Amino acid sequence: MTATDCSPSLDILVRGPEGFSLWNGPPFSNGQPSIKLDRVACKNAKFSDDGSRFMVTKSDSTVGIYDSATSKEIRSFEVPNILASALSPRGTYLQTFQKSSTPQEKNVVLWSTKTGEPVYQQFQKNMTKTTWPSIRFSSDEVVACRMATNEIQFFNGEDFSQGIINRLRIPGVAATELSKEPGSHIAVYVPESKGVPASVQIYACAKDLQSQPLARRSFFRCSSVQLSWNNGSTGLLVLVQSDVDKTNQSYYGESKLNYLTTDGSHEGLVPLRKEGPVHDVQWSHAGSEFAVVYGFMPAKATVFDKKCNPLLELGEGPYNTIRWNPKGKFLCIAGFGNLPGDMAFWDYTEKKQLGATKAELSVTSEWSPDGRYFMTATTAPRLQVDNGIKIFHYDGSLYFKKMVDKLYQVDWRPVSPKKFGEISELIKSVDSLKVTETKPQGQGSKSSTKTVPANPPAQKPSAYRPPHAKQAALAQAELFGESTKEGMSKNALKNKKEKS
């Protein structure tokens, strides 16, 4: 039995104007994905963290819960005037937020997805990105907490009938991040106030261990923070951002990356070797290394260990994104957003670059749970044209491409990487299939053994672009695989010939 025979299948959620569909993920037997569930009308859809359930917001008052294994709806909730909803990590609870006119109306409700009954209710005046979901869970759902005014409230995640079982008082607390695996610690952020610097502190979740913070880091010039725990709950990365760079070197403000450990062995800055902003940072799945993209363009990318020692330099380039393969073997560094879409794929184990390509105009990007494929997507409303999906092999070679009129969302169904075989075995299994693979849509080869260009020829020429949008037209032409000349206007070609 091969590694792919005993590994779970990959699924892809694709949402557009007509609703969402579930595709069977790669490898595709005939070059095209088969449809597992087709066109369910909705406003939003989201998997639980473990991928066992997914939530579908069908209207302003209806939320459906589906079983990911069967693609069948198992529960429907009628919640009038719903503004937000979220699933707990294992899909045990649905959390909803409704409009409310009085504090007597408890507008945040935690529902059991098994029974359909509410297990906890509270009033909350408003929601922001920092405060939603209101109740946060550890990955195993054993620990749950909520940020309230000047305190953190803790619950038994397996029995909310006990109510609040513990309160941790933190005057001025503005953001929290509960560690996921295990849910043993919580990080809290207190903004700068009346000359007192902002701070991030780490506390144990256990009530008898909360008398003092286990680690603390203070800083001035802080507008916001991003808190990122590693798996294992031993280290916390704190990306501190300020709206203004007092050195006047960056229009986008200033950013610093701090690192704190729960044992107090490290509380300080990560030693980055180039000046400029921190564009992105991500922990490896094992939680023993993290990768950072930083510095003025061309940005630098470096992998550090848990003691902040540099382990691997990934070079410099037009990058602002880092994605670590779930199995820990591969890394992708890329430049998306206002950058041209360059991508470089690295083998972290062998410490070598595997390949490079481009995925212009990408809005989202993520590795498949088995670590073999990397998917990028151009979605609305960020971009209203050129929407589509690209799937690449682990080495950057293009596997699949599909353009659509309008695309809102594309997500892999989460699956624990532990359920898949070792990446080397999976790669050998896929390589053995390449001879019989038929041509994926958009690729220009007749045989799967022929090298496929990263940007294959398109069926139609690109749309007209006005002269002032020349650069956008060139990016558009490259996305569709056209030559530079095909992306240029006639006047531009004429001027180019005269200059030459």
Order of alpha helices (4+ residues) and beta strands (2+ residues): alpha-beta-beta-beta-beta-beta-beta-beta-beta-beta-beta-beta-beta-beta-beta-beta-beta-beta-beta-beta-beta-beta-beta-beta-beta-beta-beta-beta-beta-beta-beta-beta-beta-beta-beta-beta-beta-alpha-alpha-alpha-alpha
